[in-house]
């Protein structure tokens, strides 16, 4: 629902607004878009029995495949269409694991094959080791968020395989609590939006989840604009218009029940990429370069670990005759950065995001501008 109403749906909420406005960069100008809430129980999706809230990355991938299969059973006329699976943030886990399950399902030949063509992930968590503490430390130093004394502590406590040590974690927690207090970790240069309810549940730094001793999803992301969606989706008239039964839970920006039951297994999704690449899928990885939550140094690191042949070296791409970011094309994957924007590229840089998706869907050359 946040992707639909804040990022690339046909109508979205501008910053700190409760009024929907038409989105000229809506992604459904280029494709039909299905929005899938995951895991079950978030948004208006129904988990059913309370026991179903006890879930994890593997179960969610299986459930997402079942949801997709049920959708095709209901709308079989779309089964021949090209399918792209795209998501951001923790969907760096959800997207490739669902794609892998789709490929395995197709191999079994037990039903109508799913015509999966490609996947896209924006600022996505992929490798817990490089995408979390390590990437934030690199990002913080390159963006002048700490000085030499803190760097010396990080160098001593977090290097040589100690990124998950208690001492390194304490250093990172102190850094986020003090030097990044009231900064928007999702975009280092963007204002911190204070939500409707100023409770500790809303302002807790989600980066504190990055500890292998802590396997639960965190609370409402800090500094996130939830004003429009929390106002709109809690109105009875809106629930009625969306045909939401009274038995379905009230909308919340984050679900307490899902948070309590979800176990992150820290496997990540990097292991899926050799299969996805060898299958011939088109793969897009894009990242806003001022994101501190899933910072670009981690994305660069895990892509480099795949040891893919370079087809197009680091090259600027343009929008309106301005450098919009940089692109690298590998044998099996393309990596696109967006200059001066953070975690949610389609929300904060909609024109750039629309251009990236258009390039990806229609195989356009990166020296060709999209308007």
N, C-alpha and C positions, 0 to 999 in steps of 0.2 A: 504493500500500500504506500510506503514511503517513496519507492521508485516511481510508482504510478502518479502520485500527487505532488511530488517535489522535483522530479527529475525529467522524465521523458514521456509522460502521459500527455494526452491532448489538452488537458487543463491542469494547471499547477498552482501552488501557492507561492507567490513571491516572498522574499525574506520578511519574516515577522508579520505576515499578513494573514487575515482570516478570509480573504476574498480570492476565489479561484479566478485565474486569468487564462486566456487561450495561449497555448505554447506553440509558437511558430517553428520550434525545433523538435516537435514531437516525433518520436521514432516510428510512429505508425504512418508517417508520410512515405516511408520506404518499405514497410512490411506490416503484416498482421502480427500483433504482439499479444502473447499470453502472459499474464502476471501470476506467478505461483508463489504463495506464501510457504515458507519452510523454516523450521520444522513444523509439523502439525501442531496447532494450538496457538500460533502467533496470528496477529491480526484478527480476522473473522473466520479463520480456518478452524475446523473442528477436530479435536484430538479424540473425542469419544470418552471412553473409560479413563479414569484418572491414572491408571497404570500405563497408559499410552504416552504420558508425559515423560516417562523414564526412557530416554532415547540417547542416541549418540550420532557420530558422523556416518557410521556404516548403515545404521538403521534409516537415517534420513535419506541417504542415497537410494536405498531400496524403496522407501516410501515415495520418493520423488519419481522414480521409474513407474511405480504403480499408478500414481496420479496421471502421468503422461499417457500411459496405456489406456486408462479409463477415458481420458479426454478423446483419444483417437477412436475408441469404441463408440463414443457418443457422436463424434463428428468425423466419420470415416472418410468423408469427401475431401478432407484436407491431408490425408495420409501420404499423398504424392508430393506435397509441397516440400521444398527445402526447409530444414529445421536448423536454426542456430540457437544454442543455449548460452545465455549471457547473464552475468551477474557481477556484483562487486563486493568488496570487503570479505566477510566470512564466506561469501559465495565462491571465493578462491578455493574453498573446500568443496562446496556443494556442486559447482558447475562441472569440474573435471571428473568428480566421482560419479555424477549422474551420467555424463557422457560415456565413461567407461562401462557403466551398467547397461547403457543403450547398446553399445557395441557387442557386449557379451550376449545380450538378449537377441540381437540380430543373428549372431552366430548360431544360436540354438534353433532358429527357424520354427518357432512354436506359434507364431501369429503373424499379423501384418507387420512387415519390417518398418522401422522408423527411419525416415530418410534424413538422418543427421549429416549435415554438411560441415558445420564448424562450431567453434566455441569462442567466447570472448570473456575475459576477466579484467575488471578494473580495480586497481589498488587492492589486489586480492591476497589474503593470507594463503601461502602455499607451503613454505618450509618454516616450521616453528623456530628453528635455530637461527636463521638469518633474517626473518621477517619481523622479529619482535625486539628483544633487548638490543641485539647487535645492530640492527638497522637504525633504531632510535638513537643509539650512541653515535653512530656515524653521522646521522642527520643533524644531531644537536651540535656536534663540533663544526660541521661545514656551514651551519647557519648561525654561529656565534651565540648559542644558547648557554654555553658554559665556558669557563676559562681554564687556564693551564693547571690549576690545582685540582679541579674536578677531573680533567683529562688524565692527570697522573693517577688518580684513584681508579678510574676506569681501566687504564692501561695495566695497572697492577692486579686488579680484582677480576677483570672480565676477559682477559686474553688467555691464550693457550688452553682453550677448551673449557674455560670457567664461566661461560656466559650464563649457565643455569645455577651457579653456586649461590649459596645464601648471601655471601658478602656482595657479589655482583648485583643480586636482586635488591639488596638493601640500598646500594648505591643508586640504582635506577629509581627506586621508590622515592629516595630523598630528592633526586633530581626532578622528578615529575611533581612532587608535592611542594617543593620550594621554588625552584627556578622556572618551572612551567605552570605554577599556580595561576589560575584564571587565564591561561593561554588556551587557544583552541588547538588541541593536539591534532585535529583533523585538517587544519590548515594553519600553518604557523603564522601567516600574515593576515588572517581573517579575525574579525571581532568574535569574542565569546558571547554567544547568545544564551541568555539566562532563561530557562524554561518557566512555565507557569508556576510550578511547585518547586520552591527552593528547599529541597530536603537533601540530606546526605545521599539518598538513593539516586538523586539526579546529578550530583556533582562529583561522584566518585570517579577517579581516573581509571578508565577501562584497561590501561596498560598494566595495571597491577595484576591483571589476569595472567600475564605472561610468566607464569611460574609453573613448573611441572608438578609442583605439589598442590597447585590450585587448578582443578579441572572444570570448574563451573563457568558458564557464561556470565558476563558481568551485567550491571544494571544499565539504566538509560545513559547513552553516551553523553559525555560532558560537552557543554557549549553547543549542543545541537538545537536547531530551531524546530520545536514541536508544537508551536502555538496553533498554526493553521489546522494541522491534521487532528490534533486533540480536540479542537473546538468543533470541527466539521463532522468527524466520524462518531462523535458521541451524541449528536443530535438525533432524536427519535425519527424525525422526518427523513433524514438521510438513511438510517437503517431500514426504514420502510421502503424507500425508493430502491435500495439495493437488495431488497427481498431477504434481509437478514432476519431469521426467526428469533423470537424472543428468547429461545433456549440457548442461543449462542452468546458467548461472553461479550462483555463490553470491550470496545477497542481500547488498547493501551499501547503506548510507544514501545514498551518492552513488556513481555509476559512474565509475571512472577512464577506461574506454574511451569512454563517452559524452562525458565532459568533454573528453577530448583531441580528439574529432572534431567537436564541435558548434561552429558559427560563428554568433554572434549578428550579425544584419545591421543592427541599430539603426534599422530602419524603424518598429518598434513595431507597434501595431494601431489607432491612432487613425483611420487612413485607411479602416478597414472600417465605422466607425459610421454615416456617412451612408447607405450601402447597407442596413445592418442596420435602421436606423430607418425608412427609406422602405419597407422590405419589410413593416413592421407587426409585427415581432417584439416580444415583451415583453422588456424589458431591465432587469436589476437590477444595480446597482453598490453593493456594501456595503464598509464599511471600519471596522476597529478604530482608534480615534483616538489610541492610544498607540504605534502602530507607527512605527519609525524606518527600516525597510528600504524600504518603499513607503509613504511618509508621506502623510497625508490632504491636505496643501496641494497636492501634485501632482495628486491625483485631482480636487480641486475645480477646479484650473486647466484641466485638459484638458476637463472637462465644460463649463466656462464657454466654452471656445473653440468648442464646437459651436453656441453661440448658439441654444439651444432655448427655446421659449416656456415660461414657468413656469405650471404648473397649480395646484400647492400649494406655498406658500412654506415656508421653514424652520420645521418644527414638531416638537415633542417627540413621541416614541412611548413607550409604557409597557409594562412587564412587572411583574406583581405590584404594581401601583399605584406603581411607581417609574419615574422617567425612565430608559429604557434607551438612548436615543440620540436622533438627530434624522433627519428625513426631508425630502427635497425631491422633488417630483414634477414632471417636465418632460413636454413633448409628445414622447413616444418613449422616455423613460428615467426610472427612479426611482433616487435616490441615498439610501442609508441609512447613517448612522453608528452605531457601537456605543460607548457611553461606557465608558472605562476599561479597554479591552482592546486587544491588539496585533494581530499579523500573522495569526494563525490563529484567527479568531473561533469557528469551531465547536469547537475544542479547549478554548479558555480561557473561552468564554462560550457553552456549548452550549444553554442555554435560550433565550438571545437569538437565536442562529443558527437554532434550530428555529422560533422565532416568525417571523423574517424570511422563511424559506423557505416557511412556511405562508401568510403574507400574500401572497407572490409567486405561489405555485402556484394559490391559490384566489381571487385578486383580492379579498382582504379589505381593508376600509378600515383606515387606520393608527390610527384612534381606537378600533379594536376589538381588545381583547386576545386573545391566543391562549395557552392553558394546556396 
